Amino acid sequence: MKKEEINIQDFSHTIPIQVRYIDIDMQGHVNNATFLSYIEQARVIFFNTFLPDNDFKKNGLIIARTEINYYEPILLNEEILCGTRIGQIGNKSFTFENIIYTPKNNSIKCFAKSVMVCYDYELNCTKEVPTEWKEKFNFLKKQLI
């Protein structure tokens, strides 16, 4: 996704991210691989917020694919937020979309898309997106329209 196509207000679930000294690489900015950790943190908090009673052994997830468009570096003392929204919802999978940005000037640092496959860890097989999740995700998506 092109940076200019992103509307920050479309990412209604946001969390603050603390940039740690260990996140910084030799170039003086957050290492690209660390962006994945920030996005994972946002994803976990999203689930804890909207589906707090989920049993992840029965209604688990596998990350099938993650892609990130990097737009700007993140520096050590920058205040950043990670926004999350639900993208497409399929039969057995859905997408999380995330942005990382600075709230001071709404500078978007990256856009990420993760394809999540629903998985039953007790039966060791993929499964359909639970109805409760679809209902919650569709409700959240409608809030943005």
PyRosetta script that sets phi, psi and omega in degrees:
from pyrosetta import init, pose_from_sequence

init()
pose = pose_from_sequence("MKKEEINIQDFSHTIPIQVRYIDIDMQGHVNNATFLSYIEQARVIFFNTFLPDNDFKKNGLIIARTEINYYEPILLNEEILCGTRIGQIGNKSFTFENIIYTPKNNSIKCFAKSVMVCYDYELNCTKEVPTEWKEKFNFLKKQLI")
pose.set_psi(1, 136.8)
pose.set_omega(1, 178.5)
pose.set_phi(2, -75.0)
pose.set_psi(2, 143.3)
pose.set_omega(2, -176.9)
pose.set_phi(3, -55.0)
pose.set_psi(3, -41.1)
pose.set_omega(3, -176.9)
pose.set_phi(4, -72.6)
pose.set_psi(4, -10.3)
pose.set_omega(4, 177.5)
pose.set_phi(5, -88.4)
pose.set_psi(5, -7.0)
pose.set_omega(5, -174.9)
pose.set_phi(6, -89.5)
pose.set_psi(6, 129.6)
pose.set_omega(6, 174.6)
pose.set_phi(7, -109.5)
pose.set_psi(7, 112.5)
pose.set_omega(7, -176.4)
pose.set_phi(8, -56.7)
pose.set_psi(8, -35.1)
pose.set_omega(8, -178.4)
pose.set_phi(9, -65.1)
pose.set_psi(9, -16.8)
pose.set_omega(9, 177.4)
pose.set_phi(10, -74.1)
pose.set_psi(10, -10.4)
pose.set_omega(10, -179.5)
pose.set_phi(11, -107.6)
pose.set_psi(11, 79.0)
pose.set_omega(11, -170.4)
pose.set_phi(12, -74.9)
pose.set_psi(12, -21.3)
pose.set_omega(12, 177.6)
pose.set_phi(13, -97.1)
pose.set_psi(13, 111.7)
pose.set_omega(13, -178.6)
pose.set_phi(14, -127.7)
pose.set_psi(14, 148.6)
pose.set_omega(14, 175.1)
pose.set_phi(15, -133.0)
pose.set_psi(15, 148.7)
pose.set_omega(15, 173.6)
pose.set_phi(16, -76.3)
pose.set_psi(16, 145.3)
pose.set_omega(16, 176.8)
pose.set_phi(17, -118.1)
pose.set_psi(17, 130.1)
pose.set_omega(17, 175.8)
pose.set_phi(18, -91.5)
pose.set_psi(18, 118.6)
pose.set_omega(18, 175.5)
pose.set_phi(19, -80.3)
pose.set_psi(19, 122.2)
pose.set_omega(19, -178.2)
pose.set_phi(20, -101.2)
pose.set_psi(20, 155.8)
pose.set_omega(20, 178.9)
pose.set_phi(21, -56.8)
pose.set_psi(21, -37.5)
pose.set_omega(21, -178.8)
pose.set_phi(22, -65.7)
pose.set_psi(22, -19.2)
pose.set_omega(22, -180.0)
pose.set_phi(23, -76.4)
pose.set_psi(23, -14.8)
pose.set_omega(23, -172.7)
pose.set_phi(24, -87.9)
pose.set_psi(24, 135.9)
pose.set_omega(24, 179.4)
pose.set_phi(25, -100.9)
pose.set_psi(25, -173.9)
pose.set_omega(25, -176.6)
pose.set_phi(26, -62.2)
pose.set_psi(26, -22.2)
pose.set_omega(26, 179.4)
pose.set_phi(27, -83.0)
pose.set_psi(27, -3.1)
pose.set_omega(27, 176.3)
pose.set_phi(28, 86.8)
pose.set_psi(28, 13.1)
pose.set_omega(28, 177.5)
pose.set_phi(29, -132.6)
pose.set_psi(29, 170.8)
pose.set_omega(29, -179.6)
pose.set_phi(30, -62.6)
pose.set_psi(30, 130.6)
pose.set_omega(30, 178.1)
pose.set_phi(31, -62.4)
pose.set_psi(31, 140.8)
pose.set_omega(31, -177.5)
pose.set_phi(32, -55.2)
pose.set_psi(32, -37.8)
pose.set_omega(32, -179.1)
pose.set_phi(33, -65.2)
pose.set_psi(33, -27.3)
pose.set_omega(33, -178.9)
pose.set_phi(34, -68.7)
pose.set_psi(34, -25.9)
pose.set_omega(34, 177.0)
pose.set_phi(35, -55.7)
pose.set_psi(35, -36.4)
pose.set_omega(35, 179.0)
pose.set_phi(36, -62.5)
pose.set_psi(36, -38.1)
pose.set_omega(36, 177.5)
pose.set_phi(37, -65.4)
pose.set_psi(37, -40.9)
pose.set_omega(37, 177.9)
pose.set_phi(38, -61.4)
pose.set_psi(38, -43.7)
pose.set_omega(38, -179.3)
pose.set_phi(39, -67.2)
pose.set_psi(39, -39.3)
pose.set_omega(39, 177.5)
pose.set_phi(40, -61.7)
pose.set_psi(40, -42.7)
pose.set_omega(40, 178.7)
pose.set_phi(41, -59.1)
pose.set_psi(41, -43.8)
pose.set_omega(41, 178.9)
pose.set_phi(42, -64.2)
pose.set_psi(42, -39.3)
pose.set_omega(42, -179.6)
pose.set_phi(43, -64.5)
pose.set_psi(43, -43.4)
pose.set_omega(43, 179.4)
pose.set_phi(44, -64.0)
pose.set_psi(44, -45.0)
pose.set_omega(44, 179.5)
pose.set_phi(45, -66.4)
pose.set_psi(45, -35.9)
pose.set_omega(45, 175.7)
pose.set_phi(46, -57.6)
pose.set_psi(46, -50.1)
pose.set_omega(46, 179.8)
pose.set_phi(47, -64.2)
pose.set_psi(47, -42.3)
pose.set_omega(47, 179.3)
pose.set_phi(48, -64.0)
pose.set_psi(48, -28.9)
pose.set_omega(48, 179.6)
pose.set_phi(49, -78.3)
pose.set_psi(49, -49.0)
pose.set_omega(49, -170.8)
pose.set_phi(50, -97.8)
pose.set_psi(50, -19.9)
pose.set_omega(50, 178.0)
pose.set_phi(51, -137.3)
pose.set_psi(51, 61.0)
pose.set_omega(51, -171.2)
pose.set_phi(52, -65.6)
pose.set_psi(52, -23.1)
pose.set_omega(52, -177.0)
pose.set_phi(53, -99.8)
pose.set_psi(53, 13.5)
pose.set_omega(53, -177.6)
pose.set_phi(54, -65.0)
pose.set_psi(54, 137.0)
pose.set_omega(54, 174.1)
pose.set_phi(55, -95.3)
pose.set_psi(55, 102.8)
pose.set_omega(55, -174.2)
pose.set_phi(56, -72.9)
pose.set_psi(56, -7.2)
pose.set_omega(56, 172.5)
pose.set_phi(57, -77.2)
pose.set_psi(57, -36.5)
pose.set_omega(57, 178.4)
pose.set_phi(58, -90.2)
pose.set_psi(58, -41.8)
pose.set_omega(58, -178.9)
pose.set_phi(59, -114.9)
pose.set_psi(59, 68.1)
pose.set_omega(59, -177.5)
pose.set_phi(60, -93.9)
pose.set_psi(60, -178.6)
pose.set_omega(60, -178.5)
pose.set_phi(61, -137.8)
pose.set_psi(61, 147.9)
pose.set_omega(61, 170.3)
pose.set_phi(62, -126.1)
pose.set_psi(62, 134.1)
pose.set_omega(62, 175.2)
pose.set_phi(63, -83.2)
pose.set_psi(63, 114.1)
pose.set_omega(63, -179.1)
pose.set_phi(64, -86.6)
pose.set_psi(64, -31.1)
pose.set_omega(64, -176.4)
pose.set_phi(65, -162.7)
pose.set_psi(65, 140.1)
pose.set_omega(65, 171.0)
pose.set_phi(66, -134.2)
pose.set_psi(66, 132.9)
pose.set_omega(66, 174.2)
pose.set_phi(67, -129.9)
pose.set_psi(67, 142.3)
pose.set_omega(67, -177.9)
pose.set_phi(68, -130.7)
pose.set_psi(68, 132.4)
pose.set_omega(68, 169.3)
pose.set_phi(69, -101.5)
pose.set_psi(69, 116.6)
pose.set_omega(69, 179.2)
pose.set_phi(70, -92.6)
pose.set_psi(70, 128.8)
pose.set_omega(70, -178.4)
pose.set_phi(71, -110.5)
pose.set_psi(71, -41.9)
pose.set_omega(71, -177.2)
pose.set_phi(72, -145.0)
pose.set_psi(72, 151.4)
pose.set_omega(72, 177.0)
pose.set_phi(73, -72.5)
pose.set_psi(73, 156.1)
pose.set_omega(73, 172.3)
pose.set_phi(74, -106.9)
pose.set_psi(74, 131.2)
pose.set_omega(74, -178.6)
pose.set_phi(75, -102.8)
pose.set_psi(75, 163.6)
pose.set_omega(75, -171.9)
pose.set_phi(76, -53.2)
pose.set_psi(76, -49.9)
pose.set_omega(76, -173.3)
pose.set_phi(77, -96.8)
pose.set_psi(77, 16.4)
pose.set_omega(77, 178.7)
pose.set_phi(78, -78.3)
pose.set_psi(78, 138.5)
pose.set_omega(78, 171.8)
pose.set_phi(79, -83.2)
pose.set_psi(79, 125.0)
pose.set_omega(79, 179.7)
pose.set_phi(80, -132.0)
pose.set_psi(80, 153.9)
pose.set_omega(80, 175.0)
pose.set_phi(81, -123.6)
pose.set_psi(81, 151.7)
pose.set_omega(81, 173.0)
pose.set_phi(82, -117.1)
pose.set_psi(82, 118.9)
pose.set_omega(82, 178.7)
pose.set_phi(83, -98.0)
pose.set_psi(83, 145.2)
pose.set_omega(83, -178.6)
pose.set_phi(84, -130.0)
pose.set_psi(84, 142.0)
pose.set_omega(84, 170.0)
pose.set_phi(85, -147.1)
pose.set_psi(85, 162.9)
pose.set_omega(85, 175.3)
pose.set_phi(86, -91.8)
pose.set_psi(86, 133.1)
pose.set_omega(86, 176.4)
pose.set_phi(87, -94.8)
pose.set_psi(87, -120.4)
pose.set_omega(87, -178.9)
pose.set_phi(88, -75.1)
pose.set_psi(88, 146.4)
pose.set_omega(88, 175.8)
pose.set_phi(89, -121.9)
pose.set_psi(89, 119.0)
pose.set_omega(89, 179.4)
pose.set_phi(90, -107.0)
pose.set_psi(90, -160.5)
pose.set_omega(90, 179.6)
pose.set_phi(91, -75.3)
pose.set_psi(91, -47.3)
pose.set_omega(91, -177.7)
pose.set_phi(92, -118.1)
pose.set_psi(92, 2.0)
pose.set_omega(92, -177.4)
pose.set_phi(93, -146.6)
pose.set_psi(93, 165.3)
pose.set_omega(93, 174.5)
pose.set_phi(94, -152.9)
pose.set_psi(94, 168.7)
pose.set_omega(94, 179.1)
pose.set_phi(95, -116.1)
pose.set_psi(95, 138.3)
pose.set_omega(95, 165.8)
pose.set_phi(96, -94.8)
pose.set_psi(96, 137.9)
pose.set_omega(96, 172.2)
pose.set_phi(97, -120.9)
pose.set_psi(97, 135.7)
pose.set_omega(97, -177.3)
pose.set_phi(98, -132.9)
pose.set_psi(98, 150.8)
pose.set_omega(98, 167.2)
pose.set_phi(99, -128.9)
pose.set_psi(99, 150.0)
pose.set_omega(99, 169.2)
pose.set_phi(100, -117.9)
pose.set_psi(100, 131.2)
pose.set_omega(100, -175.9)
pose.set_phi(101, -151.5)
pose.set_psi(101, 163.8)
pose.set_omega(101, 175.5)
pose.set_phi(102, -97.8)
pose.set_psi(102, 124.9)
pose.set_omega(102, -178.3)
pose.set_phi(103, -70.8)
pose.set_psi(103, -22.0)
pose.set_omega(103, -178.2)
pose.set_phi(104, -59.8)
pose.set_psi(104, -43.0)
pose.set_omega(104, -177.9)
pose.set_phi(105, -130.8)
pose.set_psi(105, 12.1)
pose.set_omega(105, -179.1)
pose.set_phi(106, 54.2)
pose.set_psi(106, 35.8)
pose.set_omega(106, 177.9)
pose.set_phi(107, -80.5)
pose.set_psi(107, 117.0)
pose.set_omega(107, -177.2)
pose.set_phi(108, -83.2)
pose.set_psi(108, 124.6)
pose.set_omega(108, -177.8)
pose.set_phi(109, -90.6)
pose.set_psi(109, -35.6)
pose.set_omega(109, 178.7)
pose.set_phi(110, -162.2)
pose.set_psi(110, 162.0)
pose.set_omega(110, 170.4)
pose.set_phi(111, -126.9)
pose.set_psi(111, 133.6)
pose.set_omega(111, -180.0)
pose.set_phi(112, -130.7)
pose.set_psi(112, 147.6)
pose.set_omega(112, 175.6)
pose.set_phi(113, -131.2)
pose.set_psi(113, 127.6)
pose.set_omega(113, 179.8)
pose.set_phi(114, -122.7)
pose.set_psi(114, 126.2)
pose.set_omega(114, 175.5)
pose.set_phi(115, -89.1)
pose.set_psi(115, 121.4)
pose.set_omega(115, -177.5)
pose.set_phi(116, -110.1)
pose.set_psi(116, 125.0)
pose.set_omega(116, 178.4)
pose.set_phi(117, -103.1)
pose.set_psi(117, 130.3)
pose.set_omega(117, 179.0)
pose.set_phi(118, -75.2)
pose.set_psi(118, 138.0)
pose.set_omega(118, -172.3)
pose.set_phi(119, -144.3)
pose.set_psi(119, 137.8)
pose.set_omega(119, 175.6)
pose.set_phi(120, -99.5)
pose.set_psi(120, 107.1)
pose.set_omega(120, -176.9)
pose.set_phi(121, -74.4)
pose.set_psi(121, -18.8)
pose.set_omega(121, 176.2)
pose.set_phi(122, -76.1)
pose.set_psi(122, -37.7)
pose.set_omega(122, -179.9)
pose.set_phi(123, -97.5)
pose.set_psi(123, -7.8)
pose.set_omega(123, -178.9)
pose.set_phi(124, 55.9)
pose.set_psi(124, 54.3)
pose.set_omega(124, 178.4)
pose.set_phi(125, -155.1)
pose.set_psi(125, 157.8)
pose.set_omega(125, 175.2)
pose.set_phi(126, -69.1)
pose.set_psi(126, 160.4)
pose.set_omega(126, 179.7)
pose.set_phi(127, -148.8)
pose.set_psi(127, 166.3)
pose.set_omega(127, 178.6)
pose.set_phi(128, -69.5)
pose.set_psi(128, 153.1)
pose.set_omega(128, 174.5)
pose.set_phi(129, -60.1)
pose.set_psi(129, 124.2)
pose.set_omega(129, -178.9)
pose.set_phi(130, -55.8)
pose.set_psi(130, 142.9)
pose.set_omega(130, -179.1)
pose.set_phi(131, -56.0)
pose.set_psi(131, -41.8)
pose.set_omega(131, 179.0)
pose.set_phi(132, -58.4)
pose.set_psi(132, -40.4)
pose.set_omega(132, 178.8)
pose.set_phi(133, -65.7)
pose.set_psi(133, -47.2)
pose.set_omega(133, -179.6)
pose.set_phi(134, -57.8)
pose.set_psi(134, -44.6)
pose.set_omega(134, -179.7)
pose.set_phi(135, -62.3)
pose.set_psi(135, -45.6)
pose.set_omega(135, -179.8)
pose.set_phi(136, -65.0)
pose.set_psi(136, -45.6)
pose.set_omega(136, -179.4)
pose.set_phi(137, -62.5)
pose.set_psi(137, -44.5)
pose.set_omega(137, 179.5)
pose.set_phi(138, -65.2)
pose.set_psi(138, -37.2)
pose.set_omega(138, 176.1)
pose.set_phi(139, -61.6)
pose.set_psi(139, -46.8)
pose.set_omega(139, -179.6)
pose.set_phi(140, -62.8)
pose.set_psi(140, -40.2)
pose.set_omega(140, 179.4)
pose.set_phi(141, -64.5)
pose.set_psi(141, -38.0)
pose.set_omega(141, -179.3)
pose.set_phi(142, -67.5)
pose.set_psi(142, -28.5)
pose.set_omega(142, 179.0)
pose.set_phi(143, -62.8)
pose.set_psi(143, -22.4)
pose.set_omega(143, -177.0)
pose.set_phi(144, -91.8)
pose.set_psi(144, -10.3)
pose.set_omega(144, -176.2)
pose.set_phi(145, -81.6)
pose.dump_pdb("model.pdb")
